Amino acid sequence: MDESNDSVVRGRGRKSKRTAETMAMPEVTRRAAVAPARPDAVDPAAGDAADTSQARPGLDPREPRTRVRLRQRTPVGGYEVPEAELVHAIRAWDEHGDMQAVRGLCEVLVDRCMPEFQRRSWGLRHRPELMEDAIAGMIEQLLREARDPQESFMTLNFVHYLRCLCADNFNRVLRQEGLSYRRDEQGRPAGRPQHVPQVLVDRIDVAAEDREDASAQPGVVADPRDTLEERMAAVEAQRILGYLADPMDRQILVLRALEHMRWDDIAKLCGKTERTMRLRYEKALVLLRQCIEAETAAVAR
């Protein structure tokens, strides 16, 4: 009787001891003991990392499904494929040497950033050529840094990077054109521009001897006459001389009234006497005066 009781007590003690050891065993160890890991099993965390590393070069813009993903947006308004992932994919394809995929992803990145480029350069809308210059600088810097593996700021915070990029190129154009002013405490322009406009810089850098305009060279005074007015006067004189039917009368008027030649020289050129030249000149003047008065009266009516 005593031996049986002792055996029961010893059995209960061993059972309670095993139960205590089992409860003290960590949960992970128990799961591992119940379901041992297979050699072909993959760690979920490692699998996610591998999928992420493979998804970057796998973002191929030539695939229809990828193009659909690049256009899809999230409920909050962003894109399902963010810009940082586009940059990673561009660099991955660049390492593989696939320029077609790089160009396709770069076009998608520029299309996404173009509304921000236009909004940030809207202050130059009164100068369309300067606005285009600013946008071109933004695009060039974006594509250059998107393919630069050392540039990490754009992958960490792309929105802030894009704002800084737009501001830098906008201010660059202002400095080149002499439109950048110092600001006071209230933000109002103060003083003169900080830089000389680019157009004036080009004019200053070009030596006067190299210019095609001879009047720009030192020691040369520009002609004060208005060449355009002289050409228009010559055309009007030819029109008025058209009222004279005789070519010799037209020649006499040109030699005397326009070239201011002497009567004896005019007579020698025309082969007539000086008195004949004077008479024909006076008759031609009377005829031209009558024609001009009739023309003026017709215009007035």
Phi and psi restraints in degrees (value plus and minus 20) as a CYANA .aco file:
   2 ASP   PHI     -88.7   -48.7
   2 ASP   PSI     -58.3   -18.3
   3 GLU   PHI     -85.1   -45.1
   3 GLU   PSI     -60.1   -20.1
   4 SER   PHI     -84.5   -44.5
   4 SER   PSI     -60.9   -20.9
   5 ASN   PHI     -83.1   -43.1
   5 ASN   PSI     -60.4   -20.4
   6 ASP   PHI     -84.5   -44.5
   6 ASP   PSI     -58.7   -18.7
   7 SER   PHI     -85.9   -45.9
   7 SER   PSI     -58.9   -18.9
   8 VAL   PHI     -84.3   -44.3
   8 VAL   PSI     -62.0   -22.0
   9 VAL   PHI     -85.6   -45.6
   9 VAL   PSI     -61.7   -21.7
  10 ARG   PHI     -85.9   -45.9
  10 ARG   PSI     -56.9   -16.9
  11 GLY   PHI     -84.9   -44.9
  11 GLY   PSI     -63.5   -23.5
  12 ARG   PHI     -84.0   -44.0
  12 ARG   PSI     -56.0   -16.0
  13 GLY   PHI     -85.9   -45.9
  13 GLY   PSI     -61.7   -21.7
  14 ARG   PHI     -86.0   -46.0
  14 ARG   PSI     -58.5   -18.5
  15 LYS   PHI     -84.7   -44.7
  15 LYS   PSI     -64.2   -24.2
  16 SER   PHI     -86.4   -46.4
  16 SER   PSI     -53.9   -13.9
  17 LYS   PHI     -87.5   -47.5
  17 LYS   PSI     -61.0   -21.0
  18 ARG   PHI     -86.4   -46.4
  18 ARG   PSI     -57.8   -17.8
  19 THR   PHI     -84.1   -44.1
  19 THR   PSI     -60.2   -20.2
  20 ALA   PHI     -86.3   -46.3
  20 ALA   PSI     -61.4   -21.4
  21 GLU   PHI     -85.0   -45.0
  21 GLU   PSI     -57.8   -17.8
  22 THR   PHI     -86.4   -46.4
  22 THR   PSI     -62.1   -22.1
  23 MET   PHI     -88.5   -48.5
  23 MET   PSI     -51.5   -11.5
  24 ALA   PHI     -96.8   -56.8
  24 ALA   PSI     -35.2     4.8
  25 MET   PHI     -89.6   -49.6
  25 MET   PSI     114.4   154.4
  26 PRO   PHI     -80.6   -40.6
  26 PRO   PSI     131.7   171.7
  27 GLU   PHI     -84.9   -44.9
  27 GLU   PSI     -61.2   -21.2
  28 VAL   PHI     -82.5   -42.5
  28 VAL   PSI     -59.5   -19.5
  29 THR   PHI     -86.8   -46.8
  29 THR   PSI     -57.8   -17.8
  30 ARG   PHI     -85.0   -45.0
  30 ARG   PSI     -63.9   -23.9
  31 ARG   PHI     -82.9   -42.9
  31 ARG   PSI     -59.4   -19.4
  32 ALA   PHI     -87.1   -47.1
  32 ALA   PSI     -54.6   -14.6
  33 ALA   PHI     -92.1   -52.1
  33 ALA   PSI     -56.5   -16.5
  34 VAL   PHI     -94.2   -54.2
  34 VAL   PSI     -65.0   -25.0
  35 ALA   PHI    -143.7  -103.7
  35 ALA   PSI      68.2   108.2
  36 PRO   PHI     -83.5   -43.5
  36 PRO   PSI     126.1   166.1
  37 ALA   PHI     -88.9   -48.9
  37 ALA   PSI     117.0   157.0
  38 ARG   PHI    -103.1   -63.1
  38 ARG   PSI     133.7   173.7
  39 PRO   PHI     -82.2   -42.2
  39 PRO   PSI     -50.1   -10.1
  40 ASP   PHI    -110.4   -70.4
  40 ASP   PSI     -14.7    25.3
  41 ALA   PHI     -92.6   -52.6
  41 ALA   PSI     128.0   168.0
  42 VAL   PHI    -139.5   -99.5
  42 VAL   PSI     116.0   156.0
  43 ASP   PHI     -87.4   -47.4
  43 ASP   PSI     110.0   150.0
  44 PRO   PHI     -79.2   -39.2
  44 PRO   PSI     -62.1   -22.1
  45 ALA   PHI     -84.0   -44.0
  45 ALA   PSI     -62.8   -22.8
  46 ALA   PHI     -85.6   -45.6
  46 ALA   PSI     -57.1   -17.1
  47 GLY   PHI     -83.8   -43.8
  47 GLY   PSI     -60.1   -20.1
  48 ASP   PHI     -84.5   -44.5
  48 ASP   PSI     -60.8   -20.8
  49 ALA   PHI     -84.6   -44.6
  49 ALA   PSI     -60.6   -20.6
  50 ALA   PHI     -85.1   -45.1
  50 ALA   PSI     -59.2   -19.2
  51 ASP   PHI     -84.3   -44.3
  51 ASP   PSI     -59.3   -19.3
  52 THR   PHI     -84.8   -44.8
  52 THR   PSI     -63.1   -23.1
  53 SER   PHI     -87.6   -47.6
  53 SER   PSI     -51.7   -11.7
  54 GLN   PHI    -102.6   -62.6
  54 GLN   PSI     -40.3    -0.3
  55 ALA   PHI     -94.4   -54.4
  55 ALA   PSI     -46.6    -6.6
  56 ARG   PHI     -85.6   -45.6
  56 ARG   PSI     -75.9   -35.9
  57 PRO   PHI     -91.2   -51.2
  57 PRO   PSI     -37.2     2.8
  58 GLY   PHI     -99.9   -59.9
  58 GLY   PSI     -24.7    15.3
  59 LEU   PHI     -99.4   -59.4
  59 LEU   PSI      62.5   102.5
  60 ASP   PHI    -116.5   -76.5
  60 ASP   PSI      95.6   135.6
  61 PRO   PHI     -89.8   -49.8
  61 PRO   PSI     -29.0    11.0
  62 ARG   PHI    -102.3   -62.3
  62 ARG   PSI     -32.5     7.5
  63 GLU   PHI    -107.0   -67.0
  63 GLU   PSI     115.8   155.8
  64 PRO   PHI     -79.9   -39.9
  64 PRO   PSI     -60.5   -20.5
  65 ARG   PHI     -84.3   -44.3
  65 ARG   PSI     -57.4   -17.4
  66 THR   PHI     -87.8   -47.8
  66 THR   PSI     -59.5   -19.5
  67 ARG   PHI     -82.7   -42.7
  67 ARG   PSI     -56.2   -16.2
  68 VAL   PHI     -86.8   -46.8
  68 VAL   PSI     -61.6   -21.6
  69 ARG   PHI     -82.6   -42.6
  69 ARG   PSI     -57.2   -17.2
  70 LEU   PHI     -88.0   -48.0
  70 LEU   PSI     -42.4    -2.4
  71 ARG   PHI    -114.6   -74.6
  71 ARG   PSI     -35.9     4.1
  72 GLN   PHI     -93.5   -53.5
  72 GLN   PSI     125.5   165.5
  73 ARG   PHI    -136.9   -96.9
  73 ARG   PSI     138.4   178.4
  74 THR   PHI    -106.9   -66.9
  74 THR   PSI     145.9   185.9
  75 PRO   PHI     -79.9   -39.9
  75 PRO   PSI     -45.6    -5.6
  76 VAL   PHI    -106.1   -66.1
  76 VAL   PSI     -22.3    17.7
  77 GLY   PHI      88.8   128.8
  77 GLY   PSI     -33.1     6.9
  78 GLY   PHI    -100.7   -60.7
  78 GLY   PSI    -197.2  -157.2
  79 TYR   PHI    -114.5   -74.5
  79 TYR   PSI     127.5   167.5
  80 GLU   PHI     -83.1   -43.1
  80 GLU   PSI     -57.6   -17.6
  81 VAL   PHI    -122.0   -82.0
  81 VAL   PSI      85.7   125.7
  82 PRO   PHI     -89.2   -49.2
  82 PRO   PSI     146.4   186.4
  83 GLU   PHI     -85.5   -45.5
  83 GLU   PSI     -54.6   -14.6
  84 ALA   PHI     -81.8   -41.8
  84 ALA   PSI     -58.9   -18.9
  85 GLU   PHI     -88.1   -48.1
  85 GLU   PSI     -53.9   -13.9
  86 LEU   PHI     -81.9   -41.9
  86 LEU   PSI     -62.5   -22.5
  87 VAL   PHI     -83.1   -43.1
  87 VAL   PSI     -63.5   -23.5
  88 HIS   PHI     -80.7   -40.7
  88 HIS   PSI     -61.1   -21.1
  89 ALA   PHI     -87.1   -47.1
  89 ALA   PSI     -58.4   -18.4
  90 ILE   PHI     -81.1   -41.1
  90 ILE   PSI     -64.7   -24.7
  91 ARG   PHI     -88.6   -48.6
  91 ARG   PSI     -55.8   -15.8
  92 ALA   PHI     -86.1   -46.1
  92 ALA   PSI     -65.1   -25.1
  93 TRP   PHI     -86.9   -46.9
  93 TRP   PSI     -52.1   -12.1
  94 ASP   PHI     -84.4   -44.4
  94 ASP   PSI     -58.2   -18.2
  95 GLU   PHI     -86.8   -46.8
  95 GLU   PSI     -54.3   -14.3
  96 HIS   PHI     -96.0   -56.0
  96 HIS   PSI     -32.3     7.7
  97 GLY   PHI      61.2   101.2
  97 GLY   PSI      -2.6    37.4
  98 ASP   PHI    -114.3   -74.3
  98 ASP   PSI      72.2   112.2
  99 MET   PHI     -92.3   -52.3
  99 MET   PSI     -47.0    -7.0
 100 GLN   PHI     -85.3   -45.3
 100 GLN   PSI     -63.5   -23.5
 101 ALA   PHI     -87.1   -47.1
 101 ALA   PSI     -56.6   -16.6
 102 VAL   PHI     -83.5   -43.5
 102 VAL   PSI     -64.5   -24.5
 103 ARG   PHI     -84.2   -44.2
 103 ARG   PSI     -59.5   -19.5
 104 GLY   PHI     -83.0   -43.0
 104 GLY   PSI     -64.4   -24.4
 105 LEU   PHI     -90.1   -50.1
 105 LEU   PSI     -54.2   -14.2
 106 CYS   PHI     -85.1   -45.1
 106 CYS   PSI     -58.4   -18.4
 107 GLU   PHI     -83.0   -43.0
 107 GLU   PSI     -60.1   -20.1
 108 VAL   PHI     -84.2   -44.2
 108 VAL   PSI     -61.8   -21.8
 109 LEU   PHI     -85.4   -45.4
 109 LEU   PSI     -60.8   -20.8
 110 VAL   PHI     -87.8   -47.8
 110 VAL   PSI     -60.4   -20.4
 111 ASP   PHI     -81.7   -41.7
 111 ASP   PSI     -56.8   -16.8
 112 ARG   PHI     -89.6   -49.6
 112 ARG   PSI     -55.4   -15.4
 113 CYS   PHI    -107.3   -67.3
 113 CYS   PSI     -34.0     6.0
 114 MET   PHI     -80.0   -40.0
 114 MET   PSI     -62.0   -22.0
 115 PRO   PHI     -78.3   -38.3
 115 PRO   PSI     -57.7   -17.7
 116 GLU   PHI     -90.0   -50.0
 116 GLU   PSI     -57.3   -17.3
 117 PHE   PHI     -81.0   -41.0
 117 PHE   PSI     -64.8   -24.8
 118 GLN   PHI     -88.0   -48.0
 118 GLN   PSI     -58.1   -18.1
 119 ARG   PHI     -88.5   -48.5
 119 ARG   PSI     -59.2   -19.2
 120 ARG   PHI     -95.1   -55.1
 120 ARG   PSI     -41.7    -1.7
 121 SER   PHI    -122.8   -82.8
 121 SER   PSI      -8.4    31.6
 122 TRP   PHI     -84.9   -44.9
 122 TRP   PSI     -41.2    -1.2
 123 GLY   PHI     -86.9   -46.9
 123 GLY   PSI     -34.0     6.0
 124 LEU   PHI    -123.5   -83.5
 124 LEU   PSI       0.8    40.8
 125 ARG   PHI     -86.3   -46.3
 125 ARG   PSI     -42.8    -2.8
 126 HIS   PHI     -95.0   -55.0
 126 HIS   PSI     -32.9     7.1
 127 ARG   PHI    -145.8  -105.8
 127 ARG   PSI      65.1   105.1
 128 PRO   PHI     -77.3   -37.3
 128 PRO   PSI     -54.2   -14.2
 129 GLU   PHI     -87.5   -47.5
 129 GLU   PSI     -54.6   -14.6
 130 LEU   PHI     -92.3   -52.3
 130 LEU   PSI     -56.1   -16.1
 131 MET   PHI     -83.2   -43.2
 131 MET   PSI     -62.4   -22.4
 132 GLU   PHI     -85.1   -45.1
 132 GLU   PSI     -56.7   -16.7
 133 ASP   PHI     -84.2   -44.2
 133 ASP   PSI     -62.3   -22.3
 134 ALA   PHI     -84.6   -44.6
 134 ALA   PSI     -64.0   -24.0
 135 ILE   PHI     -85.1   -45.1
 135 ILE   PSI     -59.2   -19.2
 136 ALA   PHI     -83.3   -43.3
 136 ALA   PSI     -59.4   -19.4
 137 GLY   PHI     -85.4   -45.4
 137 GLY   PSI     -57.6   -17.6
 138 MET   PHI     -83.8   -43.8
 138 MET   PSI     -64.8   -24.8
 139 ILE   PHI     -84.4   -44.4
 139 ILE   PSI     -62.8   -22.8
 140 GLU   PHI     -83.3   -43.3
 140 GLU   PSI     -63.9   -23.9
 141 GLN   PHI     -88.0   -48.0
 141 GLN   PSI     -58.4   -18.4
 142 LEU   PHI     -81.7   -41.7
 142 LEU   PSI     -68.5   -28.5
 143 LEU   PHI     -89.2   -49.2
 143 LEU   PSI     -55.9   -15.9
 144 ARG   PHI     -85.8   -45.8
 144 ARG   PSI     -63.2   -23.2
 145 GLU   PHI    -100.0   -60.0
 145 GLU   PSI     -42.8    -2.8
 146 ALA   PHI     -86.8   -46.8
 146 ALA   PSI     -48.2    -8.2
 147 ARG   PHI    -116.2   -76.2
 147 ARG   PSI     -17.1    22.9
 148 ASP   PHI    -114.5   -74.5
 148 ASP   PSI      91.6   131.6
 149 PRO   PHI     -85.1   -45.1
 149 PRO   PSI     -40.7    -0.7
 150 GLN   PHI     -97.9   -57.9
 150 GLN   PSI     -35.8     4.2
 151 GLU   PHI    -103.8   -63.8
 151 GLU   PSI      87.7   127.7
 152 SER   PHI    -127.8   -87.8
 152 SER   PSI     -34.9     5.1
 153 PHE   PHI     -85.0   -45.0
 153 PHE   PSI     -58.5   -18.5
 154 MET   PHI     -90.3   -50.3
 154 MET   PSI     -43.3    -3.3
 155 THR   PHI    -105.9   -65.9
 155 THR   PSI     -41.1    -1.1
 156 LEU   PHI    -104.2   -64.2
 156 LEU   PSI     -62.6   -22.6
 157 ASN   PHI    -166.9  -126.9
 157 ASN   PSI      65.3   105.3
 158 PHE   PHI     -88.4   -48.4
 158 PHE   PSI     -55.5   -15.5
 159 VAL   PHI     -83.5   -43.5
 159 VAL   PSI     -67.4   -27.4
 160 HIS   PHI     -87.7   -47.7
 160 HIS   PSI     -57.2   -17.2
 161 TYR   PHI     -80.9   -40.9
 161 TYR   PSI     -62.2   -22.2
 162 LEU   PHI     -85.3   -45.3
 162 LEU   PSI     -59.4   -19.4
 163 ARG   PHI     -84.6   -44.6
 163 ARG   PSI     -63.0   -23.0
 164 CYS   PHI     -84.6   -44.6
 164 CYS   PSI     -59.5   -19.5
 165 LEU   PHI     -81.9   -41.9
 165 LEU   PSI     -65.2   -25.2
 166 CYS   PHI     -84.0   -44.0
 166 CYS   PSI     -62.8   -22.8
 167 ALA   PHI     -84.5   -44.5
 167 ALA   PSI     -60.0   -20.0
 168 ASP   PHI     -83.8   -43.8
 168 ASP   PSI     -65.4   -25.4
 169 ASN   PHI     -92.0   -52.0
 169 ASN   PSI     -54.5   -14.5
 170 PHE   PHI     -84.2   -44.2
 170 PHE   PSI     -65.5   -25.5
 171 ASN   PHI     -87.4   -47.4
 171 ASN   PSI     -51.2   -11.2
 172 ARG   PHI     -82.5   -42.5
 172 ARG   PSI     -63.5   -23.5
 173 VAL   PHI     -85.8   -45.8
 173 VAL   PSI     -59.2   -19.2
 174 LEU   PHI     -82.7   -42.7
 174 LEU   PSI     -61.0   -21.0
 175 ARG   PHI     -87.0   -47.0
 175 ARG   PSI     -59.2   -19.2
 176 GLN   PHI     -84.9   -44.9
 176 GLN   PSI     -53.8   -13.8
 177 GLU   PHI    -116.6   -76.6
 177 GLU   PSI     -13.3    26.7
 178 GLY   PHI      49.6    89.6
 178 GLY   PSI       7.3    47.3
 179 LEU   PHI    -124.3   -84.3
 179 LEU   PSI     -16.0    24.0
 180 SER   PHI    -112.9   -72.9
 180 SER   PSI      99.7   139.7
 181 TYR   PHI    -131.9   -91.9
 181 TYR   PSI     133.3   173.3
 182 ARG   PHI     -91.6   -51.6
 182 ARG   PSI     126.5   166.5
 183 ARG   PHI    -134.0   -94.0
 183 ARG   PSI     124.9   164.9
 184 ASP   PHI    -106.7   -66.7
 184 ASP   PSI    -189.5  -149.5
 185 GLU   PHI     -84.9   -44.9
 185 GLU   PSI     -49.9    -9.9
 186 GLN   PHI    -105.6   -65.6
 186 GLN   PSI     -19.6    20.4
 187 GLY   PHI      65.1   105.1
 187 GLY   PSI     -10.6    29.4
 188 ARG   PHI    -108.1   -68.1
 188 ARG   PSI     127.8   167.8
 189 PRO   PHI     -81.2   -41.2
 189 PRO   PSI     118.3   158.3
 190 ALA   PHI    -154.3  -114.3
 190 ALA   PSI     110.8   150.8
 191 GLY   PHI      60.0   100.0
 191 GLY   PSI    -184.1  -144.1
 192 ARG   PHI    -109.6   -69.6
 192 ARG   PSI     146.1   186.1
 193 PRO   PHI     -80.1   -40.1
 193 PRO   PSI     132.6   172.6
 194 GLN   PHI     -99.6   -59.6
 194 GLN   PSI     -39.4     0.6
 195 HIS   PHI    -157.1  -117.1
 195 HIS   PSI     139.0   179.0
 196 VAL   PHI    -104.2   -64.2
 196 VAL   PSI     119.2   159.2
 197 PRO   PHI     -75.5   -35.5
 197 PRO   PSI     129.5   169.5
 198 GLN   PHI     -81.7   -41.7
 198 GLN   PSI     -54.9   -14.9
 199 VAL   PHI     -82.9   -42.9
 199 VAL   PSI     -62.6   -22.6
 200 LEU   PHI     -90.1   -50.1
 200 LEU   PSI     -53.5   -13.5
 201 VAL   PHI     -82.7   -42.7
 201 VAL   PSI     -62.0   -22.0
 202 ASP   PHI     -81.4   -41.4
 202 ASP   PSI     -60.2   -20.2
 203 ARG   PHI     -88.3   -48.3
 203 ARG   PSI     -55.4   -15.4
 204 ILE   PHI     -91.7   -51.7
 204 ILE   PSI     -58.8   -18.8
 205 ASP   PHI     -89.3   -49.3
 205 ASP   PSI     -50.9   -10.9
 206 VAL   PHI     -94.5   -54.5
 206 VAL   PSI     106.9   146.9
 207 ALA   PHI     -89.5   -49.5
 207 ALA   PSI     127.7   167.7
 208 ALA   PHI     -85.0   -45.0
 208 ALA   PSI     -51.5   -11.5
 209 GLU   PHI     -89.6   -49.6
 209 GLU   PSI     -44.1    -4.1
 210 ASP   PHI    -107.6   -67.6
 210 ASP   PSI     -27.5    12.5
 211 ARG   PHI     -99.7   -59.7
 211 ARG   PSI     130.7   170.7
 212 GLU   PHI     -96.1   -56.1
 212 GLU   PSI     -44.6    -4.6
 213 ASP   PHI     -98.6   -58.6
 213 ASP   PSI      93.9   133.9
 214 ALA   PHI     -88.2   -48.2
 214 ALA   PSI     -47.0    -7.0
 215 SER   PHI     -88.3   -48.3
 215 SER   PSI     -38.2     1.8
 216 ALA   PHI    -100.1   -60.1
 216 ALA   PSI     -32.9     7.1
 217 GLN   PHI     -95.1   -55.1
 217 GLN   PSI     130.2   170.2
 218 PRO   PHI     -87.8   -47.8
 218 PRO   PSI     124.0   164.0
 219 GLY   PHI      65.2   105.2
 219 GLY   PSI     -21.6    18.4
 220 VAL   PHI    -129.8   -89.8
 220 VAL   PSI     103.7   143.7
 221 VAL   PHI    -114.8   -74.8
 221 VAL   PSI     114.0   154.0
 222 ALA   PHI     -86.7   -46.7
 222 ALA   PSI     127.4   167.4
 223 ASP   PHI     -90.4   -50.4
 223 ASP   PSI     101.5   141.5
 224 PRO   PHI     -94.9   -54.9
 224 PRO   PSI     -30.9     9.1
 225 ARG   PHI     -94.9   -54.9
 225 ARG   PSI     131.1   171.1
 226 ASP   PHI    -112.1   -72.1
 226 ASP   PSI      82.9   122.9
 227 THR   PHI     -85.7   -45.7
 227 THR   PSI     -53.7   -13.7
 228 LEU   PHI     -84.6   -44.6
 228 LEU   PSI     -61.6   -21.6
 229 GLU   PHI     -85.2   -45.2
 229 GLU   PSI     -57.3   -17.3
 230 GLU   PHI     -86.0   -46.0
 230 GLU   PSI     -60.0   -20.0
 231 ARG   PHI     -85.5   -45.5
 231 ARG   PSI     -60.6   -20.6
 232 MET   PHI     -85.8   -45.8
 232 MET   PSI     -56.7   -16.7
 233 ALA   PHI     -86.0   -46.0
 233 ALA   PSI     -58.0   -18.0
 234 ALA   PHI     -85.8   -45.8
 234 ALA   PSI     -59.7   -19.7
 235 VAL   PHI     -85.2   -45.2
 235 VAL   PSI     -60.0   -20.0
 236 GLU   PHI     -87.0   -47.0
 236 GLU   PSI     -56.9   -16.9
 237 ALA   PHI     -85.0   -45.0
 237 ALA   PSI     -61.4   -21.4
 238 GLN   PHI     -83.8   -43.8
 238 GLN   PSI     -55.1   -15.1
 239 ARG   PHI     -87.6   -47.6
 239 ARG   PSI     -61.0   -21.0
 240 ILE   PHI     -88.0   -48.0
 240 ILE   PSI     -58.3   -18.3
 241 LEU   PHI     -84.9   -44.9
 241 LEU   PSI     -38.3     1.7
 242 GLY   PHI     -85.9   -45.9
 242 GLY   PSI     -35.7     4.3
 243 TYR   PHI     -90.2   -50.2
 243 TYR   PSI     -40.1    -0.1
 244 LEU   PHI    -106.9   -66.9
 244 LEU   PSI     104.9   144.9
 245 ALA   PHI    -100.0   -60.0
 245 ALA   PSI     -51.6   -11.6
 246 ASP   PHI    -104.5   -64.5
 246 ASP   PSI     105.6   145.6
 247 PRO   PHI     -82.5   -42.5
 247 PRO   PSI     -52.0   -12.0
 248 MET   PHI     -87.5   -47.5
 248 MET   PSI     -57.4   -17.4
 249 ASP   PHI     -82.3   -42.3
 249 ASP   PSI     -60.6   -20.6
 250 ARG   PHI     -84.0   -44.0
 250 ARG   PSI     -59.2   -19.2
 251 GLN   PHI     -86.2   -46.2
 251 GLN   PSI     -60.1   -20.1
 252 ILE   PHI     -82.4   -42.4
 252 ILE   PSI     -63.2   -23.2
 253 LEU   PHI     -85.4   -45.4
 253 LEU   PSI     -60.3   -20.3
 254 VAL   PHI     -84.4   -44.4
 254 VAL   PSI     -65.2   -25.2
 255 LEU   PHI     -87.4   -47.4
 255 LEU   PSI     -55.4   -15.4
 256 ARG   PHI    -109.3   -69.3
 256 ARG   PSI     -67.6   -27.6
 257 ALA   PHI    -102.8   -62.8
 257 ALA   PSI     -55.1   -15.1
 258 LEU   PHI    -117.9   -77.9
 258 LEU   PSI     -61.6   -21.6
 259 GLU   PHI    -117.0   -77.0
 259 GLU   PSI     -28.5    11.5
 260 HIS   PHI      37.2    77.2
 260 HIS   PSI      26.4    66.4
 261 MET   PHI    -104.5   -64.5
 261 MET   PSI     139.6   179.6
 262 ARG   PHI     -96.6   -56.6
 262 ARG   PSI     136.6   176.6
 263 TRP   PHI     -85.5   -45.5
 263 TRP   PSI     -58.8   -18.8
 264 ASP   PHI     -86.3   -46.3
 264 ASP   PSI     -54.5   -14.5
 265 ASP   PHI     -89.6   -49.6
 265 ASP   PSI     -59.5   -19.5
 266 ILE   PHI     -83.8   -43.8
 266 ILE   PSI     -59.6   -19.6
 267 ALA   PHI     -84.1   -44.1
 267 ALA   PSI     -59.4   -19.4
 268 LYS   PHI     -84.6   -44.6
 268 LYS   PSI     -60.5   -20.5
 269 LEU   PHI     -88.4   -48.4
 269 LEU   PSI     -56.8   -16.8
 270 CYS   PHI    -110.1   -70.1
 270 CYS   PSI     -31.5     8.5
 271 GLY   PHI      54.8    94.8
 271 GLY   PSI       7.0    47.0
 272 LYS   PHI    -145.9  -105.9
 272 LYS   PSI     156.1   196.1
 273 THR   PHI    -101.4   -61.4
 273 THR   PSI     142.6   182.6
 274 GLU   PHI     -86.6   -46.6
 274 GLU   PSI     -57.4   -17.4
 275 ARG   PHI     -83.6   -43.6
 275 ARG   PSI     -58.7   -18.7
 276 THR   PHI     -84.1   -44.1
 276 THR   PSI     -58.8   -18.8
 277 MET   PHI     -83.7   -43.7
 277 MET   PSI     -61.6   -21.6
 278 ARG   PHI     -84.8   -44.8
 278 ARG   PSI     -64.4   -24.4
 279 LEU   PHI     -84.0   -44.0
 279 LEU   PSI     -64.8   -24.8
 280 ARG   PHI     -85.9   -45.9
 280 ARG   PSI     -53.1   -13.1
 281 TYR   PHI     -86.7   -46.7
 281 TYR   PSI     -64.6   -24.6
 282 GLU   PHI     -84.7   -44.7
 282 GLU   PSI     -62.9   -22.9
 283 LYS   PHI     -83.2   -43.2
 283 LYS   PSI     -59.6   -19.6
 284 ALA   PHI     -85.6   -45.6
 284 ALA   PSI     -58.1   -18.1
 285 LEU   PHI     -84.2   -44.2
 285 LEU   PSI     -61.6   -21.6
 286 VAL   PHI     -82.5   -42.5
 286 VAL   PSI     -64.2   -24.2
 287 LEU   PHI     -83.6   -43.6
 287 LEU   PSI     -63.2   -23.2
 288 LEU   PHI     -85.9   -45.9
 288 LEU   PSI     -57.2   -17.2
 289 ARG   PHI     -83.9   -43.9
 289 ARG   PSI     -62.1   -22.1
 290 GLN   PHI     -84.2   -44.2
 290 GLN   PSI     -61.5   -21.5
 291 CYS   PHI     -84.6   -44.6
 291 CYS   PSI     -60.9   -20.9
 292 ILE   PHI     -88.5   -48.5
 292 ILE   PSI     -60.4   -20.4
 293 GLU   PHI     -83.9   -43.9
 293 GLU   PSI     -60.2   -20.2
 294 ALA   PHI     -86.0   -46.0
 294 ALA   PSI     -57.8   -17.8
 295 GLU   PHI     -85.9   -45.9
 295 GLU   PSI     -60.6   -20.6
 296 THR   PHI     -84.8   -44.8
 296 THR   PSI     -60.6   -20.6
 297 ALA   PHI     -86.2   -46.2
 297 ALA   PSI     -57.5   -17.5
 298 ALA   PHI     -87.5   -47.5
 298 ALA   PSI     -58.1   -18.1
 299 VAL   PHI     -88.5   -48.5
 299 VAL   PSI     -58.0   -18.0
 300 ALA   PHI     -85.6   -45.6
 300 ALA   PSI     -54.1   -14.1
